[in-house]
């Protein structure tokens, strides 16, 4: 998402993309090669959608390989590893919603890709803030250009106004909020110890950025 930075250097580039072949397009890849890319993306993203962070399965029909820069407009990037993410298959959000943004105005208006937050290049924490009620907003105090990019990213991937995603993030936060409520009267040291112990545990959890931002807000 766009919601957390993805370090592509943390895993090897899929072998089928390691040696560029002039003129080869994504549609020319074999099923086995696409499966190899899918496995690499799932490893990179911790079996979560790159954009909303919901958990996805690892089968072909449980998500899709999404090209951040559209294949039709960037033919030279269709087999570029840095242009690929694993996205959930929700038709109303994330990569599927991005593909529908082809109108001249309104919620489905066209966009410029350079205006979007690229999770493999940008640091989403600079742009976005998750709130404990499950909402996500542009981070207060950022410069106007960053705010514009944050708002455009939220619109194109429909991360802010999806009631489903809001509820899912709120549900993910609920057990942590309950634990914090219990520990608060028992002192800041115990609370800080709990948060420190959970930081590692949440790294591979669905909606981990929302949980992490909640922890950062209480300490």
N, C-alpha and C positions, 0 to 999 in steps of 0.2 A: 504494500500500500504505500504498499504505501504506508503502512502503519509502523513498520520497523525496518531498519537497514539490513540488507542481505549481503553478506560478504562472499562473493563468488570465489575468492581465493581460498576459502575454507574447504572446498572440494575440488577434485580434478574436473577439467572440462571433459564432457563426454567424448569418447574416442571418435565417434562419427562426425563430430564437429571440429576436431582438433586440426585437421588439415583442410584448408579451404579448397574447394573445387570450383573453378570458374564456371558460371552458368548453372550451377546446381541450385534448385529451389527446395523449399520445405516440402512441396508436394512430391518431389522426387525421392524423398527419404523412404526407406522401407519401414514396414511395421515394427521390425526389431529395432531399427535405429530410433524411431520415435519412442519406443518403450524404454530404450536406454536414456533418452533425454528426460522422459517422465520420471524415472527412478532418480536421476541426478537432481532434478528440481525438487522432488519430494524430500530428498536428503538435505538439500540446501535450505528448504523452508520448514523442515520439521513436520512434514505431512499436514501443512496448513496452507490455506489460500494466501498468496503473496499480498493480496489487497485488504481483505477483511479479517484475516487470521482465524477463520473458523476451521475446524478440523475437517480434512477430506480423506477419503479412502485412497488406496494406492492403485486401484484399477482404472483402466482407460476411461470408463464411462462415469467415473466419480469426480471428474473435473476435466480440465482441458489445458493443453499447452497454449499459452496466450502470448501473442507478439505485442510487446509494448508499443513499438512503432509499426503501424499497419503494413501488412505484407503487400497490399496493392500499391501503396505509395512509397515503399522502401524495399524494392525488389532485391537490392544488394544485401539486405539484412535478414532475409527470411531464414537463413541457416546460421545466423550469428548467435552464439551462446548468450551474449550479454543482452540480447533483445528478447529473451524468452523467460516466461514465468509460468508457474502452475497456478491456475485460477479455479475457484469453485465453479460449479455449473449453474448457479442461481441466475435465472434469466433477468432478475430485477436489479442486480448489483454487480459490482466488480467487472471482470473482463467482458462478460456478456452484455452488460449495460453500456460499457464503453463503446462496444461495436455498434450500438443503436444510436449513438450521438452523431447523427448525420443531418439534422434539421438546420434551418437558418436561424431560428430563435427558440427560446423556451428551454425547458429542462433537458431536452435532447438536442440542444444546439451543438454544432460542430466545435471542435477544439483544436488548439495547436499543441502538439506533443511536448514541446519545450516548456509549456506552461504547467505540465503535470509533474508531480513528485515521482521520481524514478527510484524505487527502493534499493536498486543495485548501485546507484550513484549518489543520491542525496541522503541526508540524514533526516528522516521523517520527524524525529523529536524536535527539530528546530521549527517545524511548521505546525504541528498538530498537538492538541492536548485532549486527552480522554478524561471525562468527568465521571464521578462515582455513580451518577444516575444512569450511566450507559451511553450518554451523548458524547459526541466528538466535535470539537470546534477548532478554528484556527487559533494558534497559540497567542495569547494577549501580549502586546508589546513588540511583535515582530515588525520588520520594515514593510512598507506598502507592497513592494513586489513579492515578498514572501507570503504576505497575506493573500494576495491575488492568486498565487499558485496554490496555496492551501485550499482556498474556497473552490477553485476550479477542480482540483483533485477530488474534493468531497462531492462535488456535483457529478463529475464524469463517472466516478465509480459508485456513486450513490451510497456513500458510507455514512452520511450524517442523517439523512431523512428516511432511512429504512427502519420501520418499526421493528422488524424482525431482528436486525442486527443490534439495535438499541436494547431490546429485551435480552438477547443472548449475552451481550456484554454485562448487563445488569445482573443476570443470573450467574455469570462467571465470577463476578465480584462479591456476591452475597456471602459465601462462606468466609472470605477474608474480612469482610466488614463485621461479621459476627464475632470473629476471633479478636479483632481490634477492639470492639465494644467491650468484650469481656476483659481484655488486658489493660485497657486505659486506666481504670481505677487502681491498678496494681503497680503503676509506676512506669516511667519512660524507659528505664533500663530493660525491663522485661519486654516491653513493646518493641524496642529496637532489636533485641535478641531474636524475637519472633520474625520480624521483617527480614533480618539478615539470613535467618535459616531458610526462609521461603524464596529468597531471590533466585537461588540456583534451581529450586524445584519448579518454578513457573516458567523457566526459559523455553521449554518445549510445550507449554500448555496453550490451548486455544485462547485467543484474546489476551495473550500475555502482556501486551503493551498497555492495555487498559488496567490490568492488575498492577503493573509496575508503576504507572503514573499515579495510581491510588496510593501505593506505598510511599512514593516520593512526596505526595501532598500531605501526609500525616506526620512526617518526621521533620 
